[in-house]
Amino acid sequence: MNPNIVAIALTVFAAFLVLVLMPKEDKPFTVAVCGAWVVAAAIAFLLSEASVAFIALFIMLAVFGSVSPRGAVYLYIAVMAALPAGLVYDVPMIGLNYLVSLDYQKLAALVLLGPAFVKALFSRAPPHFRGVENLLLFFVLFTGVMSFRDLPFTSVLRTIFDLFVLVYLPYIAISRTLVTQKDIDWALRALFASFLLLAMIGVISTLRHWNYYASIGDSSFGKAYFDVRNGLLRVGATVIPSLLAALTAAGIVLAFMLKARKQISPLFAYICIGASGLTCFATGARGGWLAAIACIGAYFIFYYGSAALRRLAYVAAIICVIVGFNLIFSDSDVLNDEYGTMNYRAELIRTSVAQIQERPLFGSSDIFNLPRFQHLRQGEGIIDLVNAYIQIVLFYGMVGLGALVGAHALGAAAALKELKELPGHRELTPAQDEQRRSLVFLIAFQGGYLVLIGTISLVGQVPHYGYLILAVLIAQARILKTQRLAASQPDEVVDQTDDIASAPSQTADSPPMPAPSGPVPYGARFVRRR
């Protein structure tokens, strides 16, 4: 049988399993999500001409997201990872090599989030946590302008466009659309549906010993057919293995949450946890495993643990970082492993520190040509910057790194402050318990993600999830702060109180969805050059 037909059939089977396992009240939404994944797979596997495939994907996304901007935001969260980032189309333009380079993630952001973004721009800006979006806007403009150092004018414009679609548009559209707790709940269910689909595809790929999504797009994924660790094929589904491990770990936490809320049965919850755990292990990604441990551990510590236990966790994290740097700069034998990956990462950090000391503020655009980095060149002829923090600081200096890390730090600080204001888990009302679980999950997910990008570069869908997590986290913190201020000042009008009070009438019990109709550096270097 044609392998493309088999691949589509396997995705249909994975979608069927997810339909069975998801909460019953989510069925209309789950049908739309699974339908979008199946239609996207059919388009990608059957249409070899990129222009035709992207026209079909545009129509599919427009149809599924046509009901409302709010429903389209939920859909984006659930289907953003439906296809690998390697599927690319260069939009032609007279007089230029090409207008812009599109991948599925950019197309999904433009089609599904575009209306919500435009609506947000013409609505009153939220009063809280504006510093995060200001830092992200600065990051987009700064990294785009810095591309003038080694790119022609048209390429710089493409870079700024790509960063805008990658960073600013998703953050604004998501963070300003989610204005009630019900919105947050649907966003988390959309994440869970996506993670469960990835887990089921991972299980199927493991059992069949076939990463069937690797055939879509970029040929650099070819090694996915024979890369084996621990006796299992390193599965990646539609994302890279390290990211898949982190996402399935977040899926495990969400399964626990849904079980605690009695939205899925214990049996279905344990099936979801088992499938996610198997896929996480089958990735063979130790960086992803570390992120998984951080995510799951942080959730249980922050939800069930006392303030003293949380402080102990902070101290333990700091000690781990100090010990790690001590091992790296002492060239310890502990870092030697059979694959050589840990030693390579340690050498990358040691080499990069010397370069950062020379160009601390704005970095350098010719890192790959510098003599001090040539011993890091691998068999494929590349220098793999397998640390996102190093990747950014080498090319954009402490200014670029400070903007990005600062945005995440402000988001984490806002969330932790709101968590501190909530009662302990034993004194919570049912509504407060729901909010606390959601907030703690987002804090844990962000923590796992920040650990993850310390072990991989910002490629594929890795950066997309960073801004998505941050947007939902800020939306949750903003809702809690608005409610807290309203409760403390009952006789005064608090900004956005009226908006939030009226928002449930705009948000149905199920999100409005139509039935289905069927190592590159960051910034300019994140976009494949033609």
Rosetta blueprint (number, residue, H / E / L):
1 M L
2 N L
3 P H
4 N H
5 I H
6 V H
7 A H
8 I H
9 A H
10 L H
11 T H
12 V H
13 F H
14 A H
15 A H
16 F H
17 L H
18 V H
19 L H
20 V H
21 L H
22 M L
23 P L
24 K H
25 E H
26 D H
27 K H
28 P H
29 F H
30 T H
31 V H
32 A H
33 V H
34 C H
35 G H
36 A H
37 W H
38 V H
39 V H
40 A H
41 A H
42 A H
43 I H
44 A H
45 F H
46 L H
47 L L
48 S L
49 E L
50 A H
51 S H
52 V H
53 A H
54 F H
55 I H
56 A H
57 L H
58 F H
59 I H
60 M H
61 L H
62 A H
63 V H
64 F H
65 G L
66 S L
67 V L
68 S L
69 P H
70 R H
71 G H
72 A H
73 V H
74 Y H
75 L H
76 Y H
77 I H
78 A H
79 V H
80 M L
81 A L
82 A L
83 L L
84 P L
85 A L
86 G L
87 L L
88 V E
89 Y E
90 D E
91 V L
92 P L
93 M E
94 I L
95 G L
96 L E
97 N L
98 Y L
99 L L
100 V L
101 S E
102 L E
103 D E
104 Y H
105 Q H
106 K H
107 L H
108 A H
109 A H
110 L H
111 V H
112 L H
113 L H
114 G H
115 P H
116 A H
117 F H
118 V H
119 K H
120 A H
121 L H
122 F L
123 S L
124 R L
125 A L
126 P L
127 P L
128 H L
129 F L
130 R H
131 G H
132 V H
133 E H
134 N H
135 L H
136 L H
137 L H
138 F H
139 F H
140 V H
141 L H
142 F H
143 T H
144 G H
145 V H
146 M H
147 S H
148 F H
149 R H
150 D L
151 L L
152 P L
153 F H
154 T H
155 S H
156 V H
157 L H
158 R H
159 T H
160 I H
161 F H
162 D H
163 L H
164 F H
165 V H
166 L H
167 V H
168 Y H
169 L H
170 P H
171 Y H
172 I H
173 A H
174 I H
175 S H
176 R H
177 T H
178 L L
179 V L
180 T L
181 Q H
182 K H
183 D H
184 I H
185 D H
186 W H
187 A H
188 L H
189 R H
190 A H
191 L H
192 F H
193 A H
194 S H
195 F H
196 L H
197 L H
198 L H
199 A H
200 M H
201 I H
202 G H
203 V H
204 I H
205 S H
206 T H
207 L H
208 R H
209 H L
210 W L
211 N L
212 Y H
213 Y H
214 A H
215 S H
216 I L
217 G L
218 D L
219 S H
220 S H
221 F H
222 G H
223 K H
224 A H
225 Y H
226 F L
227 D L
228 V E
229 R E
230 N L
231 G L
232 L E
233 L E
234 R L
235 V L
236 G L
237 A L
238 T L
239 V L
240 I L
241 P H
242 S H
243 L H
244 L H
245 A H
246 A H
247 L H
248 T H
249 A H
250 A H
251 G H
252 I H
253 V H
254 L H
255 A H
256 F H
257 M H
258 L H
259 K H
260 A H
261 R L
262 K L
263 Q L
264 I L
265 S L
266 P H
267 L H
268 F H
269 A H
270 Y H
271 I H
272 C H
273 I H
274 G H
275 A H
276 S H
277 G H
278 L H
279 T H
280 C H
281 F H
282 A H
283 T L
284 G L
285 A L
286 R H
287 G H
288 G H
289 W H
290 L H
291 A H
292 A H
293 I H
294 A H
295 C H
296 I H
297 G H
298 A H
299 Y H
300 F H
301 I H
302 F H
303 Y H
304 Y H
305 G L
306 S L
307 A H
308 A H
309 L H
310 R H
311 R H
312 L H
313 A H
314 Y H
315 V H
316 A H
317 A H
318 I H
319 I H
320 C H
321 V H
322 I H
323 V H
324 G H
325 F H
326 N H
327 L H
328 I H
329 F H
330 S L
331 D L
332 S L
333 D H
334 V H
335 L H
336 N L
337 D L
338 E L
339 Y L
340 G L
341 T H
342 M H
343 N H
344 Y H
345 R H
346 A H
347 E H
348 L H
349 I H
350 R H
351 T H
352 S H
353 V H
354 A H
355 Q H
356 I H
357 Q H
358 E H
359 R L
360 P L
361 L L
362 F L
363 G L
364 S L
365 S L
366 D L
367 I H
368 F H
369 N H
370 L L
371 P H
372 R H
373 F H
374 Q H
375 H H
376 L H
377 R L
378 Q L
379 G L
380 E L
381 G L
382 I L
383 I L
384 D L
385 L L
386 V L
387 N L
388 A H
389 Y H
390 I H
391 Q H
392 I H
393 V H
394 L H
395 F H
396 Y H
397 G H
398 M H
399 V H
400 G H
401 L H
402 G H
403 A H
404 L H
405 V H
406 G H
407 A H
408 H H
409 A H
410 L H
411 G H
412 A H
413 A H
414 A H
415 A H
416 L H
417 K H
418 E H
419 L H
420 K H
421 E H
422 L L
423 P L
424 G L
425 H L
426 R L
427 E L
428 L L
429 T L
430 P H
431 A H
432 Q H
433 D H
434 E H
435 Q H
436 R H
437 R H
438 S H
439 L H
440 V H
441 F H
442 L H
443 I H
444 A H
445 F H
446 Q H
447 G H
448 G H
449 Y H
450 L H
451 V H
452 L H
453 I L
454 G L
455 T L
456 I L
457 S L
458 L L
459 V L
460 G L
461 Q L
462 V H
463 P H
464 H H
465 Y H
466 G H
467 Y H
468 L H
469 I H
470 L H
471 A H
472 V H
473 L H
474 I H
475 A H
476 Q H
477 A H
478 R H
479 I H
480 L H
481 K H
482 T H
483 Q H
484 R H
485 L H
486 A H
487 A H
488 S H
489 Q L
490 P L
491 D L
492 E L
493 V L
494 V L
495 D L
496 Q L
497 T H
498 D H
499 D H
500 I H
501 A H
502 S H
503 A H
504 P H
505 S H
506 Q H
507 T L
508 A L
509 D L
510 S L
511 P L
512 P L
513 M L
514 P L
515 A L
516 P L
517 S L
518 G L
519 P L
520 V L
521 P L
522 Y L
523 G H
524 A H
525 R H
526 F H
527 V L
528 R L
529 R L
530 R L
